[in-house]
């Protein structure tokens, strides 16, 4: 986040002190505090973490979500470059993708969601220079905000006021890649009017695979201990093509990207007007543009080709009547480019009105839109390649196989000549494929475009009901209407040849209406002025919210909390809440459960099936009769991916207890520790085959067909779902991936922070601190299956980890002009429980993993930040340098194609950001 000024900050993340109450006669002094609907008070019973813009900038990251990766309680924010989903941070590793249980807000309200998988709000749409602070509330908050807040809330709070002009420029340097960013902030404040406008530009160049040698896919030189070595993730797809061979010897690693190129431009304006002392109105406008591109392989093809007969390929080389060829087109055509774009915008109108000196009205009307798309250029059309290899549109060369899914059309291209055939036997430099065929191979389409919109109206009143000896009892009540829409457009080649001659277009339209009512009560029971023995202060709060969804009806979620201060500077706190996450619109799908990425396709699975649960498998593979398990790698099946019209809310509950120490006890000390526990049931996800076969209530999703499935069998489970590749001659099984409420989690842990500042009269201020999260429990189950322990593992879930330890400590010094701060970051070791682990997993009696897996080492890195104020330069200037991973340490080895696990570690290496901030 190189476009914000860097100063000496108190801590990376520290407990936010309670804000002072706002007098009703000063409506312009708006206070936005996360986790409560009551103006002028902090949330009771909560560990509210506040991260300032200066602290975020000190990380040297270009984007705000990249900077937040340094907050130990957060995960899922390490991404850079093109992705099919937006950059969605997650609290406490609690779900991700469709099951993400973290609510992201901008200035306390929702915004436009984007991405082309499950849509989320990307906070990077806000110009970095507009960020005032980020507040993280790591606990359930649906009683205030409604959906998505099971794990908690991340609220990105922007500047309301600024006087003058500020310009920031920075450059980010990494081995093999460079980034640039710039920001401009302008504002003015008058007696009744204020306006602030911020604009940002970010460019991050691509990072090539070959610039990180640890990502080379052949890891057989990496020792895993006990005589085991890393895996070989090379492929058998080569140029020239491999012939009748499955040897893993080839890769396009050296010409493709590890992380794609990304450019962002965004602008935000906030304008407020106070015509009277009791009335304030405001307008917020935002526009953001993101363009990403990544160099990928141009595509691979596997086919049977013939030396003679009516399907003879004139370029056929080598002995035999037929060959199985595996070809990678990247050498001939160069890498393909995967594009990932988005355009986001929103407009807000806010109104605040003081009815009396104590009662206040808040009103919000907000609307926004996002258009996100993914598409590829330069990737081969597989049906054109097949037509050029064996004259058909299927890999086996069958002259009777249907070409266009869902029809009876059979397309052939015979005879094959040097004018229409494809040569895969000669390297790119001497390849004999005609220019006409090369052009046809590039005639392809695979576009997915999501257009989302939302409209939100919210009104609430807050004030004091009556006075108690300890103070005023405060109440907030309100209502909200939230509508959202999602339109999906899909265009892809339909397996009939060049896309201009035949392609498939699909369009889906989904919508949702939500009506809500909420209330919150804050009760001061004991105050210091009352002189109660052993209790200085006691506050209680209760809140509740009802939400009614057009898809699944209503849900009610309460929250109860307390603060107890035995003495000034010592606080005990706690809370209990229930929360929920509404399923993404794509989970419901249309009347058939279809949506943009739904479909059915032929596939194989290397998995062991329990014969007792699926006795029909022994009729297909006789050698499995009498065996406990049967491997089905040799069988061809169909996977049907769809949504579920009967999906319901993802439900959560949680509680926490904590202790805070303030500087009243020890001058300069801020410390806190929180034990938290969260229960999450019915998380939406697509079931993996391994889960299905070991969960009795889900085993109906897999069916075997001795003698092959009939067309009627296939039609019964694929109605309305698009077919995405050719059907096999014999379908031995059908696996239904119904995205629905399958995932259950039980997670607990400890969040802690200690920050200490020692101020001296002549030697400046010395500071030290540490913050971290230690998970003590992470258990999951699938459907109604038994829970099993996954703490300290990664890979068992494809979209979120369950690591045990993450912490960050620092030492710093500042004299008011020069600031120096050094950080140490630690991520604990974990086990690789993915399908690529070399060390076999052990499993319990239910088939769930219980041990084994490769050990992935812990990682410790160091950061160094230095900033210097330039006195007398214009109206203020600052230069800064921030270095992350100072000693350029590679991520620990994880047995997979890239050699590291991207949800916990990153491949950036040493990152140095140089920043100049000038106030004009």
Number of C-alpha atoms within 10 A of each C-alpha: 29 36 33 31 26 30 26 24 20 19 26 27 29 24 22 15 12 13 13 10 11 15 11 21 14 14 20 22 11 13 15 20 23 26 27 22 28 24 23 18 18 22 21 24 24 22 26 24 21 23 24 21 25 20 24 32 28 32 29 32 24 29 24 27 24 21 20 25 21 23 21 24 25 22 24 25 21 21 19 22 21 23 21 18 19 23 23 23 28 27 27 28 24 26 26 24 21 24 26 29 32 30 28 25 21 19 18 18 17 21 29 26 28 29 26 25 21 22 25 23 23 22 24 20 27 25 31 31 29 29 22 16 18 23 24 26 23 26 30 34 34 33 30 24 26 27 23 26 28 31 31 24 28 26 25 24 23 22 18 24 17 17 15 13 17 22 22 23 22 25 22 24 17 15 14 14 17 17 20 21 24 25 25 24 23 20 20 15 16 10 9 13 17 20 22 23 25 26 23 25 21 25 21 23 19 24 25 21 22 16 16 17 13 19 19 19 22 22 22 14 11 16 12 18 11 7 6 14 16 25 20 17 21 19 17 23 26 26 22 20 24 23 21 13 13 13 12 15 14 19 21 22 18 13 17 24 23 23 23 24 23 22 19 22 21 23 24 24 21 22 20 22 18 19 12 10 14 18 19 22 19 19 18 19 17 21 21 22 19 20 19 24 25 26 24 23 25 25 18 20 20 21 19 19 23 22 19 13 9 12 22 21 26 19 20 21 15 11 8 10 12 17 19 18 24 24 23 26 27 24 18 18 18 18 22 21 21 21 22 26 24 23 21 25 22 21 19 20 17 18 18 22 19 21 14 12 12 14 18 22 19 19 18 18 19 22 20 22 22 26 23 27 23 23 18 21 19 22 25 28 27 24 27 28 31 28 26 30 33 30 30 28 30 29 23 17 20 16 16 14 19 21 24 23 18 13 8 11 12 15 21 21 19 17 15 20 14 15 14 24 30 28 25 28 21 15 15 18 8 10 15 17 20 14 11 11 20 18 12 18 25 20 20 27 23 18 17 24 23 26 24 24 22 22 21 19 18 18 18 20 22 22 22 17 15 10 12 13 11 17 15 16 18 22 23 23 20 19 18 20 17 19 17 20 16 22 17 22 17 21 19 19 24 24 26 25 29 24 23 12 10 14 18 17 13 13 14 16 18 16 15 14 15 18 16 20 21 24 22 23 21 24 20 20 17 21 18 16 10 13 11 12 9 9 16 20 22 20 20 21 22 20 24 23 24 19 23 16 17 13 19 14 11 14 17 18 24 22 23 20 22 22 22 21 21 17 15 15 16 18 20 19 22 22 23 22 24 25 33 28 27 22 28 20 22 27 28 24 21 19 11 16 22 24 29 23 16 21 19 25 18 18 18 15 13 10 15 14 20 18 18 14 16 17 16 17 27 19 14 19 15 11 11 19 17 12 11 12 18 21 16 20 12 11 17 19 26 22 20 22 23 30 26 21 20 12 20 20 25 26 23 27 23 23 20 24 20 21 20 20 18 19 15 13 13 11 12 14 19 24 20 21 20 21 19 22 21 25 21 26 21 25 31 30 24 19 22 15 19 13 18 21 22 20 20 15 13 19 16 14 17 18 16 20 18 15 11 16 18 13 9 9 12 16 12 10 15 22 12 16 20 22 19 19 18 20 20 18 12 15 22 23 26 24 23 24 22 22 25 27 25 23 22 24 23 20 21 21 20 19 23 22 24 21 24 20 20 13 16 10 7 7 10 15 17 18 21 20 23 22 26 24 23 20 24 16 19 23 17 21 20 26 22 14 20 14 17 18 18 24 19 22 24 24 20 16 15 12 17 21 26 27 23 20 21 25 22 23 20 20 19 22 21 21 17 12 14 18 22 20 22 19 23 18 21 17 20 17 18 22 24 25 25 19 14 18 20 20 20 14 17 12 12 10 8 14 14 21 18 15 17 16 22 25 22 22 15 15 16 16 20 20 22 22 24 22 24 21 19 15 11 8 12 10 13 14 20 21 21 25 23 26 25 25 20 18 13 16 15 19 23 20 23 29 28 22 18 22 23 20 21 16 20 20 17 15 23 21 18 19 22 24 26 20 28 22 24 20 18 13
